[in-house]
Amino acid sequence: MGFVLKMLGFLFPLVMLWYCTDNVEGMNVALRYFLTIDISKNGRTDFRQSVKNIKRALCDPKTKGAKCFLNFKVVGEPKVIVVMNVENSAELERRLSILSSKNSFGYESEPVVDYANFAIKTLGVSNETAILKGNTLKQSAEIIYCEFNINFGDKAAAELLGIWKAEAEAVFSSRKAGNALEIFKTLGERTVHLLTERPASVFDEILFLVPFAQEIPNTLGTTCKVARKF
């Protein structure tokens, strides 16, 4: 009897592991994804129709399990940016399968973490400062979208995190001051996506004054685009 109980104790974790990995519907690893969709690979010249197909497949409010938090078309490029909230990864796969079945879009999917939680737990930003509730770009027709790739350069890890903390606090302060912006960090990477509704000339000046640009200017990779809501 004792041997049987030991065997059951050994097998139970394996059974649970098998059940959890097989039961994909129950997995909830990431709640938000940052999608970049290349509509030039669809072979269409009608970008409006392509955007409609994306909205129908990914952002249909009548279906449950997923919701588009943000959706923009990059100005001057056949590229669409969609930030999705999903119940689980299986729902995202279903939406992308629907999109791929009727279009030959190329796309990249990045799981993103809650930036406020990251700032609090990893960077040491206070709970009172790190507030990113709501959607400040919900009514924005045109925005600036920037991707930042943060490298260490000659900085030690602790020093870099200190710079990042100052950068994050500046972002939260900007939102509290009434500026419309949303920020997302890619899971497991030092990549940050920032979307904001600011005049291009003003925003360009700000980029040269933020802690990242001041402390690690030669190692910070920055790419900025203008995008319109669809």
N, C-alpha and C positions, 0 to 999 in steps of 0.2 A: 504493500500500500504506500509506504514511504517512497519507494522508487517511482511509482506512478505519479505521485504528487510532484516529485522533483522534475519529472519529464514534462508534466503539464506546466510547471513554472518556467521551464526552459522554452517550451514551444509557444506559450502565450504571447510574449513580445514579438515573435516572428509572425504569428498569425495576425496580430494587430498591425504590424508593419505592412504586411501584404494587403490587408483590408484597406488601410489608409491610402496606399499608393494605387490600389486598384479602383477605389471609390473616388474618382477624380472630382465628382460633383461636390464632395465634402471638403476638398482642399481649398484653402483660402490663403495662398501664399502672399499675393500682392493684390491690393485693392484698386490701384491706379496705374495706368499705362500711358506712355507718351509715344504716339504713333506718328511716323513721318512717311507719307505716301507719295510715291513718284507716279504721277498720272501720265507722263510722257510714254511709258511703256505700254499703255493701253492701245496705242495706235490711233487714237482719236484726235481730231482737230477741234472738236467741240468740248472745250474744257468745262463749260457749264453743265453739260450732260454728265460728264465724268464726276463732277462735284456732287450732282444730284444723286448719282449712284452710290457714292460714298455716304452721303447723308442718310439715304434710305437703308443701307445695310448696317451702318454703325450707330446712327443717331436717331433711329425711329423711336419716338416717345411712347408709341403704343405697345412696344415689346418690353418685357421685364428682364431684369438681370444685368442690365448695363445702361449707362447714361453718359452722353457726351458732356464733359465739363467745359471744354473749350474746343472750338473748331475754326480754323483760319486757312485761307489760301495765300501762299507766298506771292507777293506782287512781282510780276515779271518772270516767274519761274513756274514750271508745271509741277508744283509741289504743294501738298496739303499737310497741315499739322492738326492732329486730333488728340486731345487728352481725354481718356475714358475712365470712368469709375465702373468697376465690374464686381459682381458678387463672387466670381471665381474665374480661374483661367480658362475653364472649359467654355464659359459663356463668350469670352473673347475669341476663342478658337472658332466657335460657331459663327460669330459675326464675320470674321475674316474669311471663313470658308464660303459664306454667302457672297461676299464681295469678290472673291477670287473665281467663283463659279461663272460669273457673268463678265468679268473684266480681267485683264492681264496686268493689273497694277503691281508695281514693285513696292514693298513697304518694309519698314523696320519697326520693331516693337521694343520699347525699353520699359521695364518695370521701374516705377519711381517710388521713393519713400516720402513719408510726410516730413516736409522740411522743418516745421516747427518742432516736432519730436526729435529730429536729427540735431537741430540747433541746441535743444535743451540737454539731451543725453550725451552727445558727442562733443559739442563745442562749449558747453557750459553756460549758454545763454539763460537768463532767468525766465521763469514761467510767466512773469508779468510782461516781459518784453516780447517773447516769442509767440505772437498771436497771428494766425493766418486763416481766420474763419471767413466763410462766405466766398463769393466770386466777384471780385472788383471789376473784372473785364466782361461781365455778362452782357452789358449794353454797349460795349466798345465796337465800333465799326472798323477801325483801323488801328493797328498796334505796331510796335517794334518788338521783334523776337531775336534774342541773343542766346548763343550757346557758349558757355565758358568751360574750357578744359584746364583744370587747376593742377599745376605741377609743383614739385617741391623746390626745384632750382637748387640753390645752395643752402636752403633753410632746413633745419631739423624739423622732425614731425611735430614736436610740441610748439615750436615757433610758428609753423604753418597753421596749426589749428588756432593759435592765438589771433593770427591775421584773419582767418576765416570767421572767427567769432566776431571780430570788429566789423567785418563785411556783412555778416548776417544781421547784426544789430542795426546797421545802417539801413538794410532792407526793411526790417520791421518798423523802424522809425519813419521811413518814407511812407509806408502803408498807413500808419497811424496819423500821419500828417495829411492824409486824404488822397494820396497818389494811387492811381489804379495800376496794380501790378500783381502778377502771380509768379511763383518761383517753384521749381521742381528739381530734385536731385536724383540722378540715376542710381539705382541699387548697385552697391558694390563698386562704384566708380567715382572719380573726382570730376564728374561732369554735372554742370548746373544749367538748367534752362530758365531763362527769365523772359517774361512777356510783360510789356508795359505800354500804357497809353500816354506817351510823352512826345512833344515835338522833337524831331530828329536832331536839330541843332543843340537843343538843351540837353538831351540825353547823351549826345556825343561828348559834351563838356563834362558831364557827370562821370562818365566812364574813366576819364583821366584823373579824377580826384578820389575815387573809391580806394579803400585799403589795398585791394588786390593789385590795382594798377600802380600804386605808390610803392608797395613793398616787394612785389615779384613781377615787375613789368616785362621782363625779358622771357619769362617762362609761361605767362598766362596766354592761352590761346583763345581768341574771341572772334566769333562770327555773328554778324547782325544782319537781319533782313526786315523788310516791311511786309506786313501781312494784313489781309482784309478778311472779315468774318463772312462765312457763307451760310 
